[in-house]
Amino acid sequence: MNKTVTLSINGKILRFNVTPEVYNKYIDEIQSTKKVGPTRNALMRTVHAEDKETLKGLIDLPGAAMQIWSQVVEEYAPDLTITVGE
């Protein structure tokens, strides 16, 4: 499922083109001790070319990369209803 996620961050519009390949690569890269680097990489891989410079200015703020990526994933990933043992 390819999806473009549009976010307004501090009054600026940023678009992210998320694909299963990029999302899965992010999941494969994260480790218990390494989360910020893979998150920044995922953002840079998915951000629309015209929005790249704006993103670069934002992801250096403390915690910004994680906040932005969590919103992208929330919009990208489907909501599933999962039950155990029925």
VENRAHU-V813224 format. One line per field, one symbol per residue. ss: DSSP state (H for helix, E for strand, C for the rest). burial: b if it has 24 or more other ideal C-beta (glycine too) atoms within 12 Angstrom, else e. A space follows every 10 residues. Layout:
# VENRAHU-V813224
ss: ???
burial: ???
This chain:
# VENRAHU-V813224
ss: CCEEEEEEEC CEEEEEEECH HHHHHHHHHC CCCCCHHHHH HHHHHHECHH HHHHHHHHCC CCCHHHHHHH HHHHHHCCCC CCCCCC
burial: eeeebebebe eeebbbbbee ebbeebeeee eeeeeeebbb ebbbbbbeee beebbeebbe eeebbeebbe ebbeebeeee eeeeee
